[in-house]
Amino acid sequence: MTNTAHFPKLLSSQIAFDIARSILDGFDKHYRLFRETSRAAKQHFEAGTWKAAQIQLRERISYYDKRVGECVLLLEDEYAADELTDEVWREVKLHYIGLLIDHKQPELAETFFNSVCCKILHRAYFHNDFIFVRPAISTEYIENDEPVPTYRVYYPAKDGLRYSLKRVITNFQLQRPFADLEGDAAKVEARLLALFGNAAPEANHQIQVLSSLFYRNKGAYLVGKGINGNREFPFVVPILHNRKGELVLDTVLFDTKMITVLFSFTRAYFMVDIEVPSAYVKFVRTLLPTKPRSEIYTMFGLQKHGKSLFYRDFLHHLRHSSDRFEAAPGIRGLVMVVFSLPSFPYVFKVIKDHFPAPKETTRALVMEKYLLVKNHDRVGRMADTLEYSDVAFPRMRFGDDLLAELKEVAPSIVEEDGDNIVIRHLYIERRMIPLNIWLSNAEAAGDEAALEHGIVEYGNAIKELVGVNIFPGDMLYKNFGVTRHGRVVFYDYDEIEYITDCNFRTIPQARNEEDEMASEPWYPIGRNDVFPEQFGTFLLGNAKVRKYFMLHHADLLSAAFWQARKERIMEGQVDDVYPYPQQCRFSAKAQTAGEVVQTPHSTWSIQAA
């Protein structure tokens, strides 16, 4: 709630109104361009122009910061600093609230307002009087004015389930023919009937489907739920191209774990055209009630508002917890200090001021690598990161050892400010179990299945990253984590490179005995040369790990494997990416567009999803 004690009784400042109007105009321009790009995803899907779709997705991520920058420049050019008094800024916020009445994206517009203000104001002004610490406009019951509602409703009891399913699909008006819509609808019908069970349908038995498809990679996803009495059944239907360029319904996902993985923080954002974001978030939360709203907004590509909601959740957690920040478990990194709050499922990463040998990098280069990952297709194998500036933590929640370490290795960005510790720049990531700890625990417990699973997933993660032109660089197990769903994810990005920038080589045959015994390589090595046969030296010291690695992923030790993948990428081929198990597809042998890079991932279980 805004503190009105210091506000004027009448809003009398024309400057304040003009500033509020300019900021909202900046947001409206941003969201108009955002929606245009999201709508274009449908045309790219229909035409199969996958590269163009990837480029648009990357460009869309930068739209927000560009519009914020434009707005800040406009205000700084139009108004002198002495005109922007505290009284004016208070009125700006009140005028802005008035302008948001009947707005379709008020929560996003409030976040945009905060972003502009935080570029102009000192952090001492980051409180209720000047920015939206808490939302001022309710998002309850906002609906579209357009002919297309947030979701469409179908009544299978009236028309029959299969007919209703065909109507669901044809209402999206995809401008590309289906190979066999009748047959695919029959398969979806059979799966849904099994899901709904044998209970007689209620008179108001419904199928509710969001009105926009969700586009990502080479797929379009229909998101909906069945309602029978007081029971709800979430489901997602992926739509793909087959090798002939015809559309197919590939499967139907109804296991909550599978749908959660589809919306995972390790995947690229969806391209989806949304008039009322809060209504879509509300619908998706009925399917995934434990998924934080911040993550759902982020997966819609509205990552800036997702950051705002996450930070509000974090502040709420701090108020209602008492544990202290501590160093995160695992091997200490050379580039980052990583700490966590045991009661909070995320880690905080701070870049050090200096890096010991053998690291040869800079803060700017590390930040560039993290930005690369933000803009890239993470293919379910790289953790998304939340980047923050000027974050204030309660001093009392830090132990002396952790605080001393932060001040020692990152003094330029760690500051004590009264009762707070202010960190000028940090990343926040979902907490995972480091893979080296997972493997050690599995071996200590004699759990061969868990050990094998970790190695299989590790190799799958690397191969799927290769498919989207990513070379992890440092492939040690400590740089990978295991999620709560048992998936292995890469999370250390300071040595990441594009596959196409690497030169994969086989170690030359030694010319003589002196070459073999030399302490240094006798052959020339370029900066981007990679020798895969050397990976085993660092990865396969443990006999059990080596057994499972050689069983499932021996090809990773061959330069030929890496070079072949590099050539595919350079030829412009885009691999198929399935965010669900191969065995749940209607046909495991289904031929979709492009070559499928088959890995043991194709048979992962629902429990390991």
C-alpha positions in Angstrom: 0.0 0.0 0.0 1.3 3.5 -0.9 2.0 5.8 2.0 -0.1 8.9 1.2 0.8 10.9 4.3 3.3 13.0 2.2 1.2 13.2 -1.0 -0.5 16.4 -2.0 -4.2 16.6 -1.7 -4.5 17.6 -5.4 -2.5 16.4 -8.3 -1.4 19.8 -9.7 1.9 19.1 -11.5 1.6 19.1 -15.3 5.2 17.9 -15.4 4.3 14.9 -13.3 1.4 13.9 -15.6 3.5 14.3 -18.7 6.3 12.1 -17.3 3.7 9.4 -16.3 2.2 9.6 -19.8 5.7 9.3 -21.4 6.5 6.2 -19.3 3.3 4.5 -20.2 3.7 5.3 -23.9 7.2 3.7 -23.6 5.7 0.6 -22.1 2.8 0.4 -24.7 5.4 0.7 -27.5 7.3 -2.2 -25.9 4.4 -4.5 -25.5 3.1 -3.7 -29.0 6.4 -4.8 -30.5 6.6 -7.8 -28.1 3.2 -9.0 -29.3 4.1 -8.4 -33.0 7.1 -10.6 -32.6 5.1 -13.3 -30.7 2.5 -13.3 -33.4 5.2 -13.8 -36.1 6.1 -17.1 -34.4 2.9 -18.6 -35.9 4.0 -17.7 -39.5 7.5 -19.1 -38.8 6.0 -22.3 -37.6 3.7 -22.6 -40.6 6.5 -21.9 -43.0 9.1 -24.0 -41.1 11.6 -21.1 -41.0 13.3 -22.2 -37.9 16.4 -20.0 -38.1 14.3 -16.9 -38.5 12.2 -17.9 -35.5 15.4 -18.3 -33.4 16.7 -14.9 -34.4 13.4 -13.3 -33.5 13.3 -15.0 -30.1 16.8 -13.7 -29.3 15.9 -10.2 -30.5 12.7 -10.1 -28.5 14.6 -10.6 -25.2 16.4 -7.2 -25.8 13.2 -5.3 -26.5 12.5 -4.4 -22.9 15.9 -2.9 -22.1 15.9 -0.9 -25.4 12.5 0.7 -24.6 13.5 1.5 -21.0 16.7 3.1 -22.3 14.7 5.2 -24.8 12.3 6.3 -22.1 15.2 7.3 -19.8 16.9 9.3 -22.5 13.6 11.1 -23.3 13.0 12.1 -19.7 16.6 13.3 -19.2 16.5 15.3 -22.4 13.1 16.9 -21.6 13.4 17.8 -18.0 16.1 19.5 -15.9 17.2 17.8 -12.7 15.9 20.7 -10.5 12.4 20.2 -12.0 12.2 16.6 -10.8 11.6 17.2 -7.1 10.5 14.6 -4.6 7.0 16.1 -4.8 6.9 15.7 -8.6 8.0 12.0 -8.4 5.3 11.3 -5.9 2.7 12.8 -8.2 4.2 10.9 -11.2 3.4 7.6 -9.5 -0.2 8.7 -8.7 -0.8 9.9 -12.2 0.6 6.6 -13.5 -1.8 4.6 -11.3 -4.7 6.6 -12.7 -3.6 5.9 -16.3 -3.5 2.2 -15.6 -7.2 1.9 -14.8 -8.7 -0.4 -17.5 -5.2 -1.3 -18.8 -4.8 -4.9 -19.9 -1.2 -5.3 -18.7 -1.1 -3.1 -15.5 1.4 -5.4 -13.7 3.8 -5.3 -16.5 3.4 -1.5 -16.9 4.2 -1.1 -13.2 7.4 -3.1 -13.6 8.3 -0.9 -16.6 7.8 2.2 -14.4 10.1 0.8 -11.8 12.8 0.0 -14.4 12.7 3.6 -15.7 12.7 5.1 -12.2 15.6 2.9 -11.0 17.7 4.2 -13.9 17.1 7.8 -12.9 16.7 7.7 -9.1 19.2 6.8 -6.4 18.4 3.6 -4.6 17.6 5.6 -1.5 14.3 6.4 -3.3 13.4 2.7 -4.0 10.5 2.7 -1.6 6.7 2.9 -1.7 6.4 6.7 -2.3 8.3 6.5 -5.6 8.1 3.1 -7.2 5.7 0.1 -7.0 7.2 -2.0 -4.3 3.8 -3.7 -4.2 1.3 -3.8 -7.0 -1.3 -0.9 -7.0 -3.6 -2.3 -9.7 -5.5 -5.6 -9.3 -5.1 -8.1 -12.2 -8.2 -10.1 -11.1 -10.9 -10.6 -13.8 -9.2 -8.7 -16.5 -10.5 -10.0 -19.9 -9.9 -9.4 -23.5 -11.9 -6.8 -25.4 -10.9 -8.7 -28.6 -13.2 -11.3 -30.2 -10.8 -14.0 -29.0 -11.2 -14.9 -25.3 -8.4 -16.0 -23.0 -9.6 -19.6 -23.5 -12.2 -21.4 -25.5 -14.6 -23.9 -24.1 -15.8 -27.1 -25.8 -18.5 -29.5 -24.7 -17.7 -33.1 -25.6 -20.9 -34.4 -24.1 -22.8 -32.5 -26.8 -20.6 -33.0 -29.9 -18.4 -36.0 -29.0 -14.8 -35.8 -27.8 -13.2 -36.5 -31.1 -15.2 -33.8 -33.0 -14.5 -31.4 -30.2 -10.7 -32.1 -30.5 -10.8 -31.5 -34.2 -12.6 -28.2 -33.6 -9.9 -27.2 -31.0 -7.2 -27.8 -33.6 -8.9 -26.1 -36.6 -9.8 -23.0 -34.5 -6.1 -22.2 -34.4 -6.3 -21.8 -38.2 -2.8 -23.0 -38.9 -2.0 -22.4 -42.6 -0.4 -25.8 -43.3 -2.2 -29.1 -43.9 -2.3 -31.9 -41.4 -1.1 -35.4 -42.5 -4.0 -37.1 -40.8 -6.0 -34.9 -38.4 -8.8 -37.5 -38.0 -6.3 -40.2 -37.0 -4.3 -38.0 -34.7 -7.5 -36.7 -33.0 -8.5 -40.4 -32.5 -5.2 -41.0 -30.7 -5.6 -37.9 -28.5 -9.1 -39.0 -27.8 -8.0 -42.4 -26.6 -5.4 -41.0 -24.3 -7.8 -38.4 -22.8 -10.5 -41.0 -22.3 -8.0 -43.1 -20.4 -7.1 -40.0 -18.4 -10.7 -39.1 -17.6 -11.4 -42.6 -16.5 -14.7 -44.5 -16.6 -16.7 -42.0 -14.6 -19.8 -40.9 -16.5 -19.3 -37.3 -17.8 -21.1 -34.6 -15.9 -23.7 -32.5 -17.8 -21.2 -29.6 -17.9 -18.2 -31.7 -19.0 -15.8 -29.2 -20.6 -12.5 -28.9 -22.5 -10.9 -25.5 -21.9 -8.0 -24.5 -24.2 -5.9 -21.3 -24.2 -6.7 -19.4 -27.4 -3.0 -18.9 -28.4 -0.6 -21.7 -29.2 2.8 -21.7 -27.4 5.7 -21.8 -29.9 9.2 -22.9 -29.2 12.0 -24.6 -31.2 10.2 -26.5 -34.0 7.0 -27.2 -32.0 3.6 -25.5 -31.2 1.9 -26.5 -28.0 -1.8 -26.6 -27.3 -2.4 -26.0 -23.6 -5.7 -27.0 -22.0 -7.5 -29.0 -19.4 -10.5 -31.2 -19.1 -13.1 -30.5 -16.4 -15.6 -33.2 -15.3 -17.6 -32.2 -12.2 -15.1 -31.1 -9.6 -12.1 -32.8 -11.2 -9.6 -31.1 -13.6 -7.2 -32.8 -15.9 -4.4 -30.7 -17.4 -3.0 -31.7 -20.8 -0.7 -30.4 -23.5 -0.7 -31.5 -27.2 2.5 -30.8 -29.2 2.1 -30.1 -32.9 5.1 -30.8 -35.1 6.0 -31.0 -38.8 6.7 -34.4 -40.3 9.4 -35.0 -42.9 6.9 -34.1 -45.7 6.2 -30.8 -44.1 2.7 -31.8 -42.9 1.5 -31.2 -39.4 1.0 -34.0 -36.9 -0.2 -34.2 -33.3 2.8 -35.8 -31.7 1.5 -36.9 -28.3 -0.6 -35.7 -25.4 1.1 -34.8 -22.1 -1.0 -35.1 -19.0 1.5 -36.1 -16.3 2.2 -33.0 -14.2 5.9 -33.7 -14.1 6.1 -33.7 -17.9 4.1 -30.4 -18.1 6.4 -28.9 -15.4 9.5 -29.8 -17.4 7.9 -28.2 -20.5 7.7 -24.9 -18.5 11.1 -25.5 -16.9 13.6 -22.7 -16.1 16.1 -24.6 -18.2 14.3 -24.0 -21.5 14.0 -21.1 -23.9 11.0 -18.8 -23.5 7.8 -19.4 -25.4 6.6 -17.2 -28.2 2.9 -16.7 -27.4 0.6 -13.9 -28.3 -1.1 -12.7 -25.1 -3.4 -9.7 -24.7 -4.0 -10.2 -20.9 -0.9 -11.9 -19.3 -2.4 -12.2 -15.9 -5.3 -14.3 -17.3 -2.9 -16.7 -19.0 -0.8 -17.0 -15.8 -4.0 -17.8 -13.8 -5.0 -20.5 -16.3 -1.5 -22.1 -16.3 -1.4 -22.1 -12.5 -4.6 -24.3 -12.5 -2.5 -26.8 -14.4 0.7 -26.3 -12.3 -0.4 -25.0 -8.9 3.1 -25.2 -7.4 4.8 -23.3 -10.2 5.6 -19.7 -8.9 3.9 -17.0 -10.9 7.3 -15.4 -11.4 8.4 -18.5 -13.4 5.3 -18.6 -15.5 5.6 -14.9 -16.5 9.2 -15.6 -17.3 8.4 -18.6 -19.6 6.0 -16.3 -21.5 9.0 -14.2 -22.3 8.0 -11.6 -19.7 11.2 -12.1 -17.8 11.5 -8.6 -16.4 8.2 -8.9 -14.6 9.1 -12.4 -13.6 12.2 -10.9 -11.9 10.1 -8.4 -10.1 7.7 -11.1 -8.7 10.7 -13.3 -7.8 12.2 -10.4 -5.8 9.0 -9.8 -4.0 8.7 -13.5 -3.1 12.3 -13.3 -1.9 11.7 -10.3 0.4 8.6 -12.1 1.7 10.6 -15.2 2.5 13.3 -13.1 4.3 10.6 -11.6 6.5 9.3 -15.0 7.4 12.5 -16.9 8.0 15.5 -16.6 10.3 18.3 -18.8 8.9 21.5 -17.3 7.7 23.3 -17.1 4.3 26.1 -19.6 3.9 28.5 -20.8 1.3 26.8 -23.2 -1.1 27.9 -26.8 -1.0 30.4 -28.0 -3.6 33.9 -27.2 -4.8 34.7 -23.5 -4.5 34.9 -21.9 -8.0 37.7 -19.8 -9.3 35.4 -17.2 -10.9 32.3 -17.0 -8.6 31.5 -16.9 -4.9 28.3 -18.9 -4.5 26.1 -18.7 -1.4 22.7 -19.7 -0.4 20.0 -19.5 2.2 19.2 -23.1 3.2 15.4 -22.4 3.4 15.3 -20.8 0.0 15.7 -23.0 -3.2 18.1 -20.7 -5.1 21.8 -19.8 -5.0 23.4 -16.3 -5.3 26.5 -15.9 -7.5 28.9 -13.0 -7.3 31.8 -12.5 -9.8 35.1 -12.1 -8.1 37.3 -9.1 -8.7 40.3 -11.2 -9.7 40.7 -14.8 -10.9 43.7 -17.0 -10.0 45.5 -19.1 -12.6 44.7 -20.9 -14.8 41.6 -18.7 -15.4 42.2 -16.1 -18.1 39.0 -14.0 -18.2 37.5 -10.7 -17.0 34.3 -9.6 -15.3 33.0 -8.2 -18.6 33.7 -11.4 -20.4 32.0 -13.5 -17.8 28.9 -11.2 -18.0 29.0 -11.6 -21.7 28.9 -15.4 -21.4 25.9 -15.2 -19.1 24.1 -12.9 -21.5 24.8 -15.4 -24.3 23.0 -18.1 -22.3 20.1 -15.8 -21.6 19.7 -15.1 -25.3 20.3 -18.7 -26.4 18.1 -21.8 -26.7 18.8 -23.5 -23.4 17.2 -26.7 -24.7 16.4 -27.9 -21.1 20.1 -28.2 -20.3 21.2 -24.7 -19.1 19.8 -22.9 -16.1 18.2 -19.5 -16.7 19.7 -16.8 -14.4 18.2 -13.7 -12.9 20.5 -10.8 -13.0 20.2 -8.0 -10.3 21.9 -4.8 -9.4 22.1 -3.0 -6.0 20.5 -5.8 -4.0 20.3 -5.1 -0.2 20.6 -8.0 2.2 20.1 -7.8 6.0 23.5 -7.7 7.6 22.4 -9.9 10.4 21.6 -12.8 8.1 25.3 -13.1 7.1 27.9 -15.1 9.1 31.2 -13.4 9.6 33.1 -15.9 7.5 30.9 -15.5 4.4 30.9 -11.7 4.7 34.7 -11.7 5.1 35.1 -13.9 2.0 32.8 -11.6 -0.1 34.7 -8.5 1.0 38.0 -10.2 0.2 37.4 -11.5 -3.2 34.8 -9.0 -4.5 35.4 -5.7 -2.7 34.4 -3.6 -5.6 30.8 -4.8 -5.6 30.2 -5.5 -1.9 29.3 -2.6 0.4 28.1 -2.3 4.0 25.3 0.3 4.3 24.0 0.5 7.8 22.1 -2.6 8.6 22.4 -3.9 5.0 24.9 -5.5 2.8 24.5 -4.1 -0.7 25.8 -6.2 -3.6 26.0 -4.2 -6.7 25.7 -7.1 -9.1 24.8 -10.7 -8.8 23.1 -13.7 -10.5 20.4 -15.9 -8.9 19.9 -19.5 -10.1 17.7 -22.4 -9.1 19.6 -24.5 -6.6 20.6 -28.0 -7.7 22.7 -30.9 -6.4 26.2 -30.6 -7.9 26.7 -33.6 -10.1 30.0 -34.5 -8.5 28.2 -34.7 -5.1 25.3 -36.7 -6.7 27.8 -39.3 -8.1 29.7 -39.5 -4.8 26.6 -40.0 -2.8 25.3 -42.7 -5.2 28.6 -44.6 -5.0 28.7 -44.3 -1.2 25.2 -45.6 -1.0 26.0 -48.5 -3.4 23.2 -47.1 -5.7 24.4 -48.3 -9.1 21.1 -47.2 -10.8 21.5 -43.6 -9.5 25.2 -43.6 -10.6 24.3 -44.8 -14.1 21.4 -42.3 -14.3 23.8 -39.4 -13.4 26.3 -40.4 -16.1 23.6 -41.0 -18.8 22.0 -37.7 -18.0 25.4 -35.9 -18.0 26.2 -37.2 -21.5 22.7 -36.4 -22.8 23.0 -32.9 -21.5 26.3 -32.4 -23.4 24.9 -33.9 -26.6 21.7 -31.8 -26.5 23.8 -28.6 -25.9 26.0 -29.6 -28.9 22.8 -29.8 -31.0 22.2 -26.1 -30.3 25.8 -25.0 -31.0 27.0 -24.9 -27.3 30.3 -26.3 -26.1 30.4 -26.2 -22.3 34.2 -25.6 -22.2 34.8 -26.8 -18.6 33.1 -30.3 -18.6 34.0 -31.3 -15.0 31.1 -32.8 -13.1 31.1 -29.9 -10.6 29.9 -27.6 -13.3 26.7 -29.6 -13.7 23.7 -29.9 -11.4 20.9 -32.4 -10.9 17.4 -30.9 -10.7 14.6 -32.2 -8.5 13.3 -34.1 -11.5 16.6 -35.9 -11.9 17.7 -34.0 -15.0 21.3 -32.9 -15.4 21.8 -29.2 -16.2 24.9 -27.2 -17.0 25.3 -24.0 -14.8 28.9 -22.7 -15.1 29.2 -20.5 -18.1 32.5 -18.6 -17.9 34.2 -21.0 -20.4 31.3 -21.6 -22.7 31.9 -21.3 -26.5 29.9 -21.9 -29.7 30.7 -25.3 -31.2 31.3 -23.5 -34.6 34.1 -21.4 -33.0 35.9 -24.6 -31.8 38.4 -26.7 -33.7 38.1 -30.3 -32.7 41.3 -32.2 -33.2 42.9 -35.6 -32.7 46.2 -35.6 -30.9 48.9 -36.1 -33.6 50.9 -39.3 -33.5 54.2 -38.8 -31.6 57.2 -38.5 -34.0 59.7 -40.2 -31.6 60.2 -41.3 -28.0 61.2 -37.8 -27.0 57.8 -36.5 -28.1 56.0 -39.1 -26.1 58.0 -38.3 -22.9 57.8 -34.5 -23.3 56.2 -32.6 -20.4 54.6 -30.1 -22.8 52.8 -30.9 -26.1 55.3 -31.0 -29.0 52.6 -30.0 -31.5 51.1 -26.4 -31.9 47.8 -25.7 -30.2 45.5 -22.9 -31.2 43.4 -20.9 -28.7 40.1 -22.7 -29.7 41.6 -26.2 -30.3 39.8 -28.9 -28.4 41.1 -32.5 -28.1 38.2 -34.7 -27.0 40.3 -37.8 -26.3 41.8 -35.9 -23.4 38.4 -35.6 -21.6 38.8 -39.0 -20.1 41.9 -37.9 -18.1 39.7 -35.5 -16.1 36.3 -37.3 -16.2 37.0 -41.1 -15.9 39.3 -41.6 -12.9 36.6 -43.5 -11.1 36.2 -47.1 -12.5 32.4 -47.2 -12.0 31.9 -43.9 -13.6 34.2 -44.9 -16.5 32.1 -48.1 -17.0 28.9 -46.3 -17.5 30.4 -43.4 -19.4 32.0 -45.8 -22.0 28.8 -47.8 -22.2 26.6 -44.8 -23.1 28.8 -41.9 -24.2 32.1 -43.2 -25.5 31.6 -41.1 -28.6 32.2 -37.9 -26.6 35.9 -38.9 -26.5 36.1 -38.8 -30.3 36.9 -35.7 -32.3 34.9 -37.2 -35.2 31.7 -37.0 -33.1 32.2 -33.3 -32.4 33.3 -32.4 -35.9 30.3 -34.1 -37.4 27.9 -32.1 -35.2 29.8 -28.9 -36.0 29.4 -29.6 -39.7 25.6 -30.1 -39.3 25.3 -26.8 -37.6 27.3 -25.0 -40.2 25.1 -26.5 -42.9 22.1 -24.8 -41.2 20.5 -27.9 -39.9 18.3 -27.5 -36.8 17.9 -30.6 -34.6 14.5 -31.6 -33.2 14.1 -31.0 -29.5 11.7 -33.1 -27.5 10.9 -31.8 -24.0 9.2 -35.1 -23.2 10.1 -38.8 -23.4 10.4 -40.4 -26.8 8.3 -43.4 -25.7 5.2 -41.3 -25.0 5.0 -40.1 -28.6 2.2 -41.6 -30.7 4.9 -43.3 -32.7 8.4 -43.6 -31.4 9.4 -44.0 -35.1 7.5 -40.9 -36.1 9.5 -39.0 -38.8 9.6 -35.3 -37.9 11.4 -32.6 -39.8 15.2 -32.8 -39.7 17.4 -35.5 -38.3 16.8 -36.5 -34.7 20.0 -36.8 -32.6 19.2 -40.0 -30.7 20.6 -40.3 -27.2 19.6 -42.4 -24.2 17.5 -39.4 -23.3 14.9 -40.8 -25.7 13.9 -43.4 -23.2 13.9 -41.4 -19.9 11.2 -42.3 -17.5 8.4 -40.1 -16.3 9.9 -40.2 -12.8 13.2 -38.9 -14.2 11.6 -36.2 -16.3 
